[in-house]
Amino acid sequence: MQSKPQSTITERNSSKSPCKGICNLDFETHQVCQGCGRTIDEIANWSIYTNEDKMLINEKATQRLQGF
């Protein structure tokens, strides 16, 4: 039995969210979550980003968290 090719939707959602369930906005900018390091826009649009976009956002979020 052959497996089905991975769908575009599955590919888009294959990168895990960096959410830690500790949602707290940075008080200086009010745009960066201190739990995951993503901006409000990145959090809101996570479900529509491609896997490549998500990997880049995860890298940026990690860098932002190092600044806290």
Biopython code that builds the backbone (N, CA, C, O; Angstrom):
import numpy as np
from Bio.PDB.StructureBuilder import StructureBuilder

atoms = [
    (1, "MET", "N", (0.835, -1.179, 0.000)),
    (1, "MET", "CA", (0.000, 0.000, 0.000)),
    (1, "MET", "C", (0.881, 1.244, 0.000)),
    (1, "MET", "O", (1.774, 1.379, 0.837)),
    (2, "GLN", "N", (0.634, 2.134, -0.922)),
    (2, "GLN", "CA", (1.414, 3.370, -1.013)),
    (2, "GLN", "C", (0.805, 4.435, -0.124)),
    (2, "GLN", "O", (-0.414, 4.540, 0.005)),
    (3, "SER", "N", (1.672, 5.222, 0.485)),
    (3, "SER", "CA", (1.169, 6.321, 1.308)),
    (3, "SER", "C", (0.818, 7.498, 0.412)),
    (3, "SER", "O", (1.386, 7.683, -0.664)),
    (4, "LYS", "N", (-0.118, 8.271, 0.882)),
    (4, "LYS", "CA", (-0.555, 9.448, 0.130)),
    (4, "LYS", "C", (0.477, 10.554, 0.271)),
    (4, "LYS", "O", (1.140, 10.665, 1.302)),
    (5, "PRO", "N", (0.614, 11.377, -0.771)),
    (5, "PRO", "CA", (1.525, 12.515, -0.629)),
    (5, "PRO", "C", (1.003, 13.466, 0.443)),
    (5, "PRO", "O", (-0.204, 13.605, 0.644)),
    (6, "GLN", "N", (1.933, 14.106, 1.117)),
    (6, "GLN", "CA", (1.564, 15.046, 2.174)),
    (6, "GLN", "C", (0.825, 16.227, 1.574)),
    (6, "GLN", "O", (1.246, 16.774, 0.555)),
    (7, "SER", "N", (-0.266, 16.622, 2.194)),
    (7, "SER", "CA", (-1.053, 17.745, 1.683)),
    (7, "SER", "C", (-0.374, 19.071, 2.005)),
    (7, "SER", "O", (0.467, 19.155, 2.900)),
    (8, "THR", "N", (-0.750, 20.088, 1.269)),
    (8, "THR", "CA", (-0.212, 21.431, 1.499)),
    (8, "THR", "C", (-0.549, 21.914, 2.902)),
    (8, "THR", "O", (0.272, 22.557, 3.556)),
    (9, "ILE", "N", (-1.745, 21.608, 3.359)),
    (9, "ILE", "CA", (-2.160, 22.047, 4.691)),
    (9, "ILE", "C", (-1.258, 21.405, 5.744)),
    (9, "ILE", "O", (-0.807, 22.087, 6.664)),
    (10, "THR", "N", (-0.991, 20.112, 5.624)),
    (10, "THR", "CA", (-0.116, 19.432, 6.584)),
    (10, "THR", "C", (1.285, 20.006, 6.539)),
    (10, "THR", "O", (1.912, 20.200, 7.580)),
    (11, "GLU", "N", (1.784, 20.281, 5.338)),
    (11, "GLU", "CA", (3.117, 20.861, 5.210)),
    (11, "GLU", "C", (3.180, 22.220, 5.881)),
    (11, "GLU", "O", (4.163, 22.535, 6.551)),
    (12, "ARG", "N", (2.163, 23.014, 5.713)),
    (12, "ARG", "CA", (2.146, 24.348, 6.315)),
    (12, "ARG", "C", (2.150, 24.276, 7.828)),
    (12, "ARG", "O", (2.733, 25.137, 8.488)),
    (13, "ASN", "N", (1.513, 23.272, 8.382)),
    (13, "ASN", "CA", (1.357, 23.196, 9.823)),
    (13, "ASN", "C", (2.359, 22.268, 10.489)),
    (13, "ASN", "O", (2.180, 21.914, 11.655)),
    (14, "SER", "N", (3.406, 21.864, 9.783)),
    (14, "SER", "CA", (4.333, 20.894, 10.346)),
    (14, "SER", "C", (5.327, 21.500, 11.337)),
    (14, "SER", "O", (5.874, 20.776, 12.169)),
    (15, "SER", "N", (5.570, 22.791, 11.269)),
    (15, "SER", "CA", (6.475, 23.434, 12.220)),
    (15, "SER", "C", (5.697, 23.768, 13.490)),
    (15, "SER", "O", (4.629, 24.378, 13.433)),
    (16, "LYS", "N", (6.236, 23.368, 14.621)),
    (16, "LYS", "CA", (5.528, 23.565, 15.882)),
    (16, "LYS", "C", (5.556, 25.021, 16.331)),
    (16, "LYS", "O", (6.523, 25.750, 16.111)),
    (17, "SER", "N", (4.481, 25.403, 16.956)),
    (17, "SER", "CA", (4.393, 26.733, 17.528)),
    (17, "SER", "C", (5.323, 26.825, 18.735)),
    (17, "SER", "O", (5.436, 25.868, 19.501)),
    (18, "PRO", "N", (5.990, 27.963, 18.912)),
    (18, "PRO", "CA", (6.853, 28.128, 20.081)),
    (18, "PRO", "C", (6.088, 28.499, 21.355)),
    (18, "PRO", "O", (6.693, 28.765, 22.393)),
    (19, "CYS", "N", (4.756, 28.514, 21.267)),
    (19, "CYS", "CA", (3.928, 28.915, 22.410)),
    (19, "CYS", "C", (4.226, 28.034, 23.613)),
    (19, "CYS", "O", (4.275, 26.808, 23.511)),
    (20, "LYS", "N", (4.424, 28.685, 24.758)),
    (20, "LYS", "CA", (4.701, 27.980, 26.006)),
    (20, "LYS", "C", (3.517, 28.082, 26.969)),
    (20, "LYS", "O", (3.567, 27.584, 28.093)),
    (21, "GLY", "N", (2.448, 28.742, 26.500)),
    (21, "GLY", "CA", (1.281, 28.920, 27.356)),
    (21, "GLY", "C", (1.496, 29.964, 28.435)),
    (21, "GLY", "O", (0.743, 30.022, 29.407)),
    (22, "ILE", "N", (2.515, 30.783, 28.270)),
    (22, "ILE", "CA", (2.816, 31.860, 29.221)),
    (22, "ILE", "C", (2.671, 33.180, 28.460)),
    (22, "ILE", "O", (3.659, 33.872, 28.209)),
    (23, "CYS", "N", (1.471, 33.511, 28.108)),
    (23, "CYS", "CA", (1.239, 34.691, 27.270)),
    (23, "CYS", "C", (1.340, 35.953, 28.126)),
    (23, "CYS", "O", (0.542, 36.173, 29.037)),
    (24, "ASN", "N", (2.332, 36.768, 27.812)),
    (24, "ASN", "CA", (2.575, 38.001, 28.553)),
    (24, "ASN", "C", (3.261, 38.976, 27.607)),
    (24, "ASN", "O", (4.350, 38.697, 27.105)),
    (25, "LEU", "N", (2.635, 40.107, 27.366)),
    (25, "LEU", "CA", (3.205, 41.069, 26.433)),
    (25, "LEU", "C", (4.316, 41.884, 27.078)),
    (25, "LEU", "O", (4.236, 42.251, 28.251)),
    (26, "ASP", "N", (5.340, 42.158, 26.303)),
    (26, "ASP", "CA", (6.438, 43.025, 26.728)),
    (26, "ASP", "C", (5.874, 44.410, 27.017)),
    (26, "ASP", "O", (5.197, 44.985, 26.164)),
    (27, "PHE", "N", (6.132, 44.947, 28.176)),
    (27, "PHE", "CA", (5.542, 46.219, 28.576)),
    (27, "PHE", "C", (6.122, 47.421, 27.841)),
    (27, "PHE", "O", (5.475, 48.466, 27.782)),
    (28, "GLU", "N", (7.314, 47.303, 27.282)),
    (28, "GLU", "CA", (7.907, 48.410, 26.537)),
    (28, "GLU", "C", (7.285, 48.569, 25.156)),
    (28, "GLU", "O", (6.958, 49.681, 24.743)),
    (29, "THR", "N", (7.121, 47.468, 24.450)),
    (29, "THR", "CA", (6.617, 47.545, 23.074)),
    (29, "THR", "C", (5.160, 47.146, 22.951)),
    (29, "THR", "O", (4.493, 47.540, 21.994)),
    (30, "HIS", "N", (4.658, 46.378, 23.890)),
    (30, "HIS", "CA", (3.293, 45.845, 23.851)),
    (30, "HIS", "C", (3.025, 45.039, 22.589)),
    (30, "HIS", "O", (1.873, 44.859, 22.194)),
    (31, "GLN", "N", (4.084, 44.557, 21.959)),
    (31, "GLN", "CA", (3.901, 43.792, 20.736)),
    (31, "GLN", "C", (4.624, 42.455, 20.739)),
    (31, "GLN", "O", (4.469, 41.683, 19.793)),
    (32, "VAL", "N", (5.400, 42.155, 21.758)),
    (32, "VAL", "CA", (6.154, 40.905, 21.800)),
    (32, "VAL", "C", (5.758, 40.111, 23.043)),
    (32, "VAL", "O", (5.784, 40.627, 24.161)),
    (33, "CYS", "N", (5.390, 38.848, 22.829)),
    (33, "CYS", "CA", (5.044, 37.974, 23.943)),
    (33, "CYS", "C", (6.322, 37.548, 24.654)),
    (33, "CYS", "O", (7.263, 37.077, 24.015)),
    (34, "GLN", "N", (6.360, 37.712, 25.967)),
    (34, "GLN", "CA", (7.534, 37.323, 26.740)),
    (34, "GLN", "C", (7.607, 35.808, 26.937)),
    (34, "GLN", "O", (8.636, 35.292, 27.373)),
    (35, "GLY", "N", (6.541, 35.102, 26.623)),
    (35, "GLY", "CA", (6.546, 33.648, 26.736)),
    (35, "GLY", "C", (7.181, 32.977, 25.530)),
    (35, "GLY", "O", (8.010, 32.079, 25.677)),
    (36, "CYS", "N", (6.784, 33.423, 24.309)),
    (36, "CYS", "CA", (7.273, 32.752, 23.098)),
    (36, "CYS", "C", (8.160, 33.633, 22.220)),
    (36, "CYS", "O", (8.854, 33.119, 21.342)),
    (37, "GLY", "N", (8.150, 34.947, 22.439)),
    (37, "GLY", "CA", (9.002, 35.842, 21.668)),
    (37, "GLY", "C", (8.415, 36.300, 20.347)),
    (37, "GLY", "O", (9.059, 37.043, 19.607)),
    (38, "ARG", "N", (7.189, 35.863, 20.037)),
    (38, "ARG", "CA", (6.570, 36.282, 18.777)),
    (38, "ARG", "C", (5.827, 37.597, 18.947)),
    (38, "ARG", "O", (5.401, 37.954, 20.045)),
    (39, "THR", "N", (5.682, 38.311, 17.829)),
    (39, "THR", "CA", (4.892, 39.540, 17.841)),
    (39, "THR", "C", (3.410, 39.175, 17.791)),
    (39, "THR", "O", (3.052, 38.035, 17.496)),
    (40, "ILE", "N", (2.569, 40.138, 18.077)),
    (40, "ILE", "CA", (1.126, 39.918, 18.026)),
    (40, "ILE", "C", (0.718, 39.460, 16.626)),
    (40, "ILE", "O", (-0.085, 38.537, 16.487)),
    (41, "ASP", "N", (1.259, 40.090, 15.597)),
    (41, "ASP", "CA", (0.925, 39.712, 14.218)),
    (41, "ASP", "C", (1.368, 38.286, 13.905)),
    (41, "ASP", "O", (0.648, 37.545, 13.236)),
    (42, "GLU", "N", (2.546, 37.899, 14.384)),
    (42, "GLU", "CA", (3.037, 36.543, 14.140)),
    (42, "GLU", "C", (2.144, 35.504, 14.815)),
    (42, "GLU", "O", (1.879, 34.444, 14.249)),
    (43, "ILE", "N", (1.690, 35.809, 16.011)),
    (43, "ILE", "CA", (0.795, 34.899, 16.726)),
    (43, "ILE", "C", (-0.540, 34.796, 15.990)),
    (43, "ILE", "O", (-1.053, 33.697, 15.777)),
    (44, "ALA", "N", (-1.091, 35.927, 15.608)),
    (44, "ALA", "CA", (-2.401, 35.961, 14.951)),
    (44, "ALA", "C", (-2.395, 35.257, 13.600)),
    (44, "ALA", "O", (-3.391, 34.644, 13.216)),
    (45, "ASN", "N", (-1.284, 35.340, 12.878)),
    (45, "ASN", "CA", (-1.221, 34.777, 11.527)),
    (45, "ASN", "C", (-0.536, 33.417, 11.454)),
    (45, "ASN", "O", (-0.317, 32.903, 10.357)),
    (46, "TRP", "N", (-0.194, 32.825, 12.587)),
    (46, "TRP", "CA", (0.563, 31.575, 12.618)),
    (46, "TRP", "C", (-0.056, 30.490, 11.732)),
    (46, "TRP", "O", (0.666, 29.785, 11.026)),
    (47, "SER", "N", (-1.354, 30.352, 11.763)),
    (47, "SER", "CA", (-2.009, 29.258, 11.036)),
    (47, "SER", "C", (-1.934, 29.399, 9.517)),
    (47, "SER", "O", (-2.149, 28.422, 8.799)),
    (48, "ILE", "N", (-1.633, 30.591, 9.019)),
    (48, "ILE", "CA", (-1.576, 30.767, 7.563)),
    (48, "ILE", "C", (-0.146, 30.828, 7.026)),
    (48, "ILE", "O", (0.056, 30.874, 5.813)),
    (49, "TYR", "N", (0.844, 30.829, 7.917)),
    (49, "TYR", "CA", (2.238, 30.872, 7.476)),
    (49, "TYR", "C", (2.671, 29.526, 6.910)),
    (49, "TYR", "O", (2.172, 28.479, 7.324)),
    (50, "THR", "N", (3.594, 29.560, 5.972)),
    (50, "THR", "CA", (4.189, 28.330, 5.457)),
    (50, "THR", "C", (5.167, 27.798, 6.498)),
    (50, "THR", "O", (5.532, 28.508, 7.435)),
    (51, "ASN", "N", (5.584, 26.564, 6.331)),
    (51, "ASN", "CA", (6.551, 25.973, 7.244)),
    (51, "ASN", "C", (7.850, 26.782, 7.254)),
    (51, "ASN", "O", (8.451, 26.978, 8.310)),
    (52, "GLU", "N", (8.280, 27.248, 6.090)),
    (52, "GLU", "CA", (9.495, 28.066, 5.997)),
    (52, "GLU", "C", (9.333, 29.357, 6.786)),
    (52, "GLU", "O", (10.240, 29.757, 7.515)),
    (53, "ASP", "N", (8.171, 30.020, 6.643)),
    (53, "ASP", "CA", (7.894, 31.248, 7.403)),
    (53, "ASP", "C", (7.959, 30.969, 8.904)),
    (53, "ASP", "O", (8.536, 31.743, 9.667)),
    (54, "LYS", "N", (7.355, 29.847, 9.316)),
    (54, "LYS", "CA", (7.326, 29.507, 10.738)),
    (54, "LYS", "C", (8.730, 29.268, 11.290)),
    (54, "LYS", "O", (9.035, 29.678, 12.410)),
    (55, "MET", "N", (9.576, 28.614, 10.515)),
    (55, "MET", "CA", (10.949, 28.381, 10.970)),
    (55, "MET", "C", (11.688, 29.706, 11.137)),
    (55, "MET", "O", (12.426, 29.885, 12.106)),
    (56, "LEU", "N", (11.496, 30.637, 10.200)),
    (56, "LEU", "CA", (12.134, 31.957, 10.316)),
    (56, "LEU", "C", (11.608, 32.719, 11.523)),
    (56, "LEU", "O", (12.375, 33.356, 12.244)),
    (57, "ILE", "N", (10.303, 32.652, 11.742)),
    (57, "ILE", "CA", (9.699, 33.332, 12.891)),
    (57, "ILE", "C", (10.218, 32.723, 14.189)),
    (57, "ILE", "O", (10.501, 33.450, 15.141)),
    (58, "ASN", "N", (10.346, 31.394, 14.241)),
    (58, "ASN", "CA", (10.886, 30.750, 15.443)),
    (58, "ASN", "C", (12.305, 31.225, 15.733)),
    (58, "ASN", "O", (12.662, 31.433, 16.892)),
    (59, "GLU", "N", (13.114, 31.398, 14.696)),
    (59, "GLU", "CA", (14.482, 31.904, 14.881)),
    (59, "GLU", "C", (14.452, 33.331, 15.423)),
    (59, "GLU", "O", (15.183, 33.658, 16.358)),
    (60, "LYS", "N", (13.611, 34.175, 14.840)),
    (60, "LYS", "CA", (13.506, 35.573, 15.296)),
    (60, "LYS", "C", (12.992, 35.626, 16.729)),
    (60, "LYS", "O", (13.479, 36.412, 17.542)),
    (61, "ALA", "N", (12.004, 34.783, 17.034)),
    (61, "ALA", "CA", (11.427, 34.769, 18.378)),
    (61, "ALA", "C", (12.476, 34.372, 19.417)),
    (61, "ALA", "O", (12.533, 34.948, 20.504)),
    (62, "THR", "N", (13.299, 33.388, 19.076)),
    (62, "THR", "CA", (14.375, 32.964, 19.985)),
    (62, "THR", "C", (15.342, 34.116, 20.235)),
    (62, "THR", "O", (15.769, 34.333, 21.369)),
    (63, "GLN", "N", (15.686, 34.850, 19.187)),
    (63, "GLN", "CA", (16.586, 36.004, 19.333)),
    (63, "GLN", "C", (15.946, 37.080, 20.203)),
    (63, "GLN", "O", (16.615, 37.692, 21.035)),
    (64, "ARG", "N", (14.661, 37.305, 20.008)),
    (64, "ARG", "CA", (13.966, 38.324, 20.827)),
    (64, "ARG", "C", (13.982, 37.926, 22.300)),
    (64, "ARG", "O", (14.196, 38.776, 23.165)),
    (65, "LEU", "N", (13.761, 36.653, 22.594)),
    (65, "LEU", "CA", (13.722, 36.202, 23.991)),
    (65, "LEU", "C", (15.072, 36.362, 24.661)),
    (65, "LEU", "O", (15.134, 36.571, 25.873)),
    (66, "GLN", "N", (16.138, 36.271, 23.912)),
    (66, "GLN", "CA", (17.482, 36.447, 24.484)),
    (66, "GLN", "C", (17.689, 37.881, 24.940)),
    (66, "GLN", "O", (18.553, 38.149, 25.775)),
    (67, "GLY", "N", (16.901, 38.807, 24.398)),
    (67, "GLY", "CA", (17.014, 40.221, 24.776)),
    (67, "GLY", "C", (16.248, 40.576, 26.040)),
    (67, "GLY", "O", (16.405, 41.678, 26.565)),
    (68, "PHE", "N", (15.406, 39.646, 26.547)),
    (68, "PHE", "CA", (14.629, 39.947, 27.766)),
    (68, "PHE", "C", (15.457, 39.724, 28.995)),
    (68, "PHE", "O", (14.974, 39.925, 30.109)),
]
sb = StructureBuilder()
sb.init_structure("model")
sb.init_model(0)
sb.init_chain("A")
sb.init_seg("    ")
for serial, (resi, resn, name, xyz) in enumerate(atoms, 1):
    if name == "N":
        sb.init_residue(resn, " ", resi, " ")
    sb.init_atom(name, np.array(xyz, "f"), 0.0, 1.0, " ", f" {name:<3s}", serial, name[0])
structure = sb.get_structure()
